Amino acid sequence: MAKLYVVGIGPGGAEDMTLRADRALRESDIIIGYTVYVELLRPRYPEKEFLSTSMTREAERCRLALEAARSGKTVALVCSGDSGVYGMAALVYEVRGGAAEPAVEVVPGLTAACSGAALLGAPLTHDFAAVSLSDRLTPWEAIEKRLAAAAEADFCIVLYNPASRGRPEHLRRACEVLLRHLPPERPCGIARNIAREGEQRRFCTLAELQDAEADMFCTVFVGSSATRMLGGEMVTPRGYRDV
């Protein structure tokens, strides 16, 4: 029976891929994904057939994967992080439409909010919100409203897609919105190339975050009113009374 796995491969390192994701990739005849993610996987699965497309061609990747699965192949369409958190799972279902074939199985993965938080310490131990700063699919006005609402609610905030060559000012613009509601000394952290070569972490205040360098390989964390730096780590206490 034709089958399409939509697989979250985590941040990129083999140690952070789930056993379920690895099993799905090993069962697949073809692995399809964005070029960067395909190249991360190729050395681990050298016997597989790989197909890749560049960024912004997500719908094309979904069609390729669905067509290959309908031809009788077992296919894995891969995403970084989790397949359903800013991933490809919903788009696969949209492109497949009302059809029941091929069968689709969504395989979760370790999203950057989790892996980046672990790199920085424990900033997400309490309630948090995730907001993508990419306005390619979401109007900037909507992004601003979500940032303001998250700040007003005193969530820790995880910023995905903070900046790119085409939108280098988006992180600064986001900080301008947050600074209308949050103090400039609020602790922040940046995780880059999580679990990959060149992994880095940086800490700063919200005021300093305005001028920080960031790109699509970064995930940014803005603390809540409870967040503080403890022993060089960014920590948001859960609120246990006996500490």
C-alpha positions in Angstrom: 0.0 0.0 0.0 1.3 3.4 -0.9 2.5 5.5 2.1 3.8 8.9 2.8 5.6 9.7 6.0 5.9 13.4 7.0 8.9 13.2 9.2 10.3 15.8 11.7 14.0 15.1 11.9 14.7 17.4 14.8 17.4 20.1 14.8 19.7 18.1 12.5 22.0 15.9 14.6 21.5 12.2 14.6 21.3 12.1 18.5 18.3 14.4 18.4 16.3 12.3 15.9 13.6 10.1 17.4 13.7 6.3 16.9 10.3 6.6 15.2 11.7 9.1 12.7 14.7 6.9 12.0 12.5 3.9 11.5 10.3 5.8 9.0 13.4 6.9 7.0 14.8 3.4 6.9 11.5 2.0 5.7 11.2 4.6 2.9 12.4 4.2 -0.7 12.7 7.9 -1.3 13.5 10.8 1.0 12.3 14.2 -0.2 13.1 17.6 1.4 14.6 21.0 1.4 18.2 20.8 0.1 19.8 21.6 3.5 17.9 18.9 5.3 18.5 16.3 2.5 22.3 16.9 2.8 22.1 16.4 6.5 20.5 13.0 6.0 22.4 11.7 2.9 25.4 10.4 4.8 23.2 8.5 7.3 21.0 6.9 4.6 23.3 6.5 1.6 21.3 3.7 0.0 18.2 5.9 -0.3 17.0 7.9 -3.3 16.9 11.6 -2.5 14.9 14.4 -4.1 15.3 18.0 -3.0 14.0 21.5 -3.9 15.0 24.9 -2.8 13.3 27.1 -0.2 9.9 28.5 -1.0 9.0 25.5 -3.1 7.2 23.6 -0.3 4.0 22.9 -2.3 6.1 21.4 -5.1 7.8 19.1 -2.6 4.5 17.9 -1.3 3.3 17.1 -4.9 6.5 15.2 -5.6 6.1 13.2 -2.4 2.4 12.4 -3.1 3.1 11.4 -6.7 5.9 9.2 -5.6 3.8 7.5 -3.0 0.9 7.0 -5.5 3.4 5.2 -7.8 3.8 2.6 -5.1 6.9 3.9 -3.3 7.2 4.4 0.4 8.2 8.1 0.8 9.5 10.3 3.6 9.0 14.0 3.3 11.3 15.5 5.8 11.2 18.8 7.8 13.5 20.2 10.4 12.3 20.2 13.9 8.7 18.9 14.1 6.7 18.0 11.1 3.6 19.8 12.4 5.2 22.9 14.1 5.9 25.2 11.2 6.4 22.0 9.2 5.0 20.3 6.1 2.2 18.1 7.6 -0.7 20.5 7.1 0.4 21.4 3.6 0.6 17.7 2.7 -3.0 17.2 3.7 -4.0 20.4 1.9 -2.4 19.3 -1.4 -3.8 15.8 -1.0 -7.3 17.4 -0.5 -10.2 15.1 0.0 -8.4 12.0 -1.3 -7.8 9.1 1.0 -4.7 7.9 -0.9 -1.9 7.7 -0.4 -1.9 7.0 3.3 -0.2 9.8 5.3 1.5 9.3 8.7 2.8 12.3 10.5 6.0 11.5 12.5 6.8 14.2 15.2 10.2 15.5 15.9 12.1 17.8 18.3 11.1 21.3 17.5 13.6 24.2 17.9 11.7 25.6 20.9 12.6 22.5 22.8 16.1 21.9 21.5 17.0 25.6 21.6 15.7 25.9 25.1 17.9 23.0 26.3 20.9 24.7 24.8 20.2 27.9 26.7 19.2 26.4 30.0 15.6 26.1 30.9 13.7 29.1 29.6 10.4 27.4 28.8 9.6 25.7 32.1 6.4 27.7 32.4 3.8 28.9 29.8 5.2 30.1 26.5 4.2 31.3 23.0 5.8 30.6 19.7 5.7 33.3 16.9 7.3 33.1 13.5 8.6 36.4 12.2 8.4 35.3 8.6 5.8 37.4 6.8 6.0 35.4 3.6 2.7 33.6 4.5 1.5 35.8 7.4 0.9 39.6 7.2 3.3 41.6 9.4 0.3 43.3 11.0 -0.9 39.9 12.3 2.6 39.1 13.6 2.7 42.4 15.5 -0.6 41.6 17.1 0.5 38.2 18.2 3.8 39.6 19.6 1.9 42.3 21.6 -0.6 39.8 22.9 2.1 37.3 24.0 4.0 40.1 25.8 0.9 41.4 27.5 0.1 37.9 28.7 3.6 37.6 30.2 4.5 34.5 28.2 8.0 33.5 27.5 8.2 34.0 23.7 10.0 31.8 21.1 10.7 33.6 17.9 11.1 31.3 14.8 12.5 32.6 11.5 13.9 35.8 13.1 15.7 37.2 10.1 16.9 36.4 6.6 18.6 38.1 3.7 15.3 39.2 2.3 14.0 40.6 5.7 17.0 41.5 7.8 15.1 44.0 9.9 12.4 41.7 11.2 14.0 40.9 14.5 14.6 44.6 15.3 11.0 45.4 14.3 9.8 42.6 16.6 11.9 44.0 19.5 10.3 47.4 18.9 6.9 45.9 19.4 7.9 43.9 22.5 9.6 46.9 24.1 6.3 48.7 24.1 5.2 46.2 26.7 8.3 44.7 28.3 11.3 46.2 30.1 14.6 46.6 28.2 16.5 44.5 30.7 14.3 41.4 30.1 16.7 38.3 29.6 16.9 36.9 26.1 18.8 34.1 24.4 19.7 33.1 20.8 20.4 29.5 19.8 22.0 29.0 16.4 22.8 25.8 14.5 21.3 23.7 17.2 22.9 20.2 17.4 24.8 21.0 14.2 28.4 22.0 13.4 28.9 25.6 14.6 26.4 25.4 17.4 26.3 28.6 19.3 24.4 30.3 22.1 24.2 33.9 23.2 22.5 35.8 26.0 21.5 39.4 26.0 18.8 41.8 27.1 15.8 42.7 25.1 17.3 46.1 24.4 20.5 44.5 23.1 18.5 42.0 21.1 17.4 44.8 18.8 20.9 45.0 17.3 21.8 41.3 17.5 22.8 39.4 14.4 20.4 36.6 13.5 19.5 34.5 10.5 17.2 31.5 9.6 19.4 29.1 11.5 18.6 31.0 14.8 15.8 30.6 17.3 15.3 33.5 19.7 14.0 33.3 23.3 12.5 36.2 25.2 11.9 35.6 28.8 8.9 36.3 31.0 8.8 38.4 34.1 10.0 35.3 36.1 12.9 34.5 33.8 16.4 35.1 35.2 20.0 34.1 34.6 21.2 31.5 37.1 24.8 30.2 36.9 25.1 31.4 33.3 21.9 29.7 32.2 18.6 31.2 31.2 15.9 29.9 33.6 12.2 30.4 34.0 11.2 28.9 37.4 8.0 26.8 37.5 7.1 28.4 40.8 7.7 25.6 43.4 7.3 27.1 46.9 9.8 24.9 48.7 12.8 26.2 46.7 
